[in-house]
Amino acid sequence: MTITLTEKAAKHVTRYMERRGKGIGLRFGVRTTGCSGMAYKLEYVDEVGSDDQVFESHGVKVFVDPKSLPYIDGTELDFAREGLNEGFKFYNPNVKDECGCGESFRIS
C-alpha cells in the first residue's frame, strides 16, 4: 500500500507548512459525498492520529486513516497551476468513474 506525492506537490506542501508556522504533514482521505459517491479531503496535520498509516514522499509525510486507504491506495498527488487556477490533482488507479464536475468519484 502506498500514497505518493510528486516533487511539485511536496514542495507546495512544504512551503505552505513553513508559511503556516506549524505542521508535520498532510492528511489525505475520502468522505462520502457528491454525485458519484466519494470525494477527496486534504488537511494539514499537527498531531498523528492513533491509527494513521504514514507514508513519506519527497520528505513530506502523508497521513491516511485506515477506512480511507482502500479507496486511495496507489494514488499519486500532484500540484498544478493552470492559468489562474491551482490545486492538487489526484491520479488514483482505483477510480472507475468520476462525476462531470470533477468533485467526486466512484470505485466500483
HELIX and SHEET records of a PDB file:
HELIX    1   1 GLU A    7  ARG A   20  1                                  14    
HELIX    2   2 LEU A   69  ILE A   72  1                                   4    
SHEET    1   A 3 THR A   4  LEU A   5  0                                        
SHEET    2   A 3 GLU A  76  GLU A  82  1                                        
SHEET    3   A 3 ASN A  85  TYR A  91 -1                                        
SHEET    1   B 4 GLY A  37  VAL A  45  0                                        
SHEET    2   B 4 GLY A  25  THR A  33 -1                                        
SHEET    3   B 4 VAL A  60  VAL A  64  1                                        
SHEET    4   B 4 GLN A  53  SER A  57 -1                                        
SHEET    1   C 2 ASP A  97  GLU A  98  0                                        
SHEET    2   C 2 PHE A 105  ARG A 106 -1                                        
END                                                                             
